[in-house]
Amino acid sequence: MSESTILGNGTLVTSYSRPSAAQAWVIPSGAVAWSGERILAVGEETELRCAYPKANFLDAQGGWILPGLINLHHHFYSSLACGFDPGMPARDFAEVLDRLWWRLDRALDAETILLSAELSVAECIRWGCTTVFDHHASPAHIAGSLDLVAQAVERGGISGVLCYEVSDRNGHRAALAGIEENLRFLRKQSGHARIRGAVGLHASFTLRDETLEEAARRPAGAGCHVHAGEDKLDGEATRQAFGLGPVERLERAGLLDERCLLAHGIHLDAEDYSRIARHGAAIVHNPESNANNGVGWLDVAKVAAQGCRVGLGTDGMSSAVLRALRAAFLAQRAGRKDPSAGFGALAELLGNNVAVARRFFDEPLLGELAPGAPADIVTLDARCPTPVEAGNVFSHLVYDASEAPVRHALARGRLLLRDFVHETLDPAALAVRARELTPALWQRIRALESGTSFLGGD
Ligand SMILES: [Zn+2]
């Protein structure tokens, strides 16, 4: 048997959702022991030290000990956009896409795809995320692009569900090439312990009917990751082109099921939400990105009350999941003008991320600190100065933990971050490389025309 390690001296929270009454949720002087990739035991530190007297010890220094965080919607390819000036201010969401994202993605090559992914994975680790759902686009380099993203995830040591963002905006042949890349990657990664595939779709308004039909020929059980109702543009342009709303199109194509992730879900109607709930699909809330793009905010409580499962993502804005949780909480209060809003449905977001992620991996205990679970564990450098108990975990996560740097991050028992220092990736070296490659990337972006039509040509 391989050697065991105890991580202790912290306030341990076993799960992001309230467990059954018989199970402990908060352990004030808690510890977790693991061996290889699996957790052996969770409990009081004194008990674990007795049970595993020869174990190594890792010190949480009085901070939080939590399950590794899960991010349901990210775009690693956005890493080198920070600071880029698209030329003129965007007047609406269509111009944000057209001037920035639909030129950046076309300018990416193999080198910048890999580097962007490595930069984002390093950020995920820095902010305690050990499982991430990425949505990748690089129309000039489609075939094999997911292998490059997977290489970064592999090097970093986290888990990922990766997909290529299929769209007709660069022509139908590019859409078919995107589908083929998703299917190839799904086949290749089938059964992989940490890195899986899904079928990625951009958004209804840039997808032809024949593309949706082709995407629906995916292998049984393959998930679908798509933007829906991010801005009113999606519904308006989709209805104009196809006479149906975005969610209804997905449903008719057979793509709406319990492994379907709908990023944003803001500009949808009651019938759409009831379709989503009926099929057990998930909406992924991205509050920071929504604020940045000025597209409105998702009323999580309202949507959850209609039976939809709502999870949380960062949409390429950052990799900090707990900060996104805080942003979601503040957006809810600001949007509803209600100082009591936010607990309840928002307290379910991180637990919903766990439930959704489990559908993509053969890991019924993923996202939980429990014997037999994958050893995905993070510690936060927060002092927890006030009592942490079952009734106030969410409040602590929002007001305290969301601001705390991550001290240690482990995935499948492997230390990725030890006392704030990366063990698998070197962010300083990645930043040097990024500064070397970015000027040429930005030059390529500026050389590309804007004015991409939503449904392209052949
Ligand atoms: Zn997105």
Residues whose N, C-alpha, C, O or C-beta is under 5 A from the ligand:
A	BS01	ZN	A263 D315
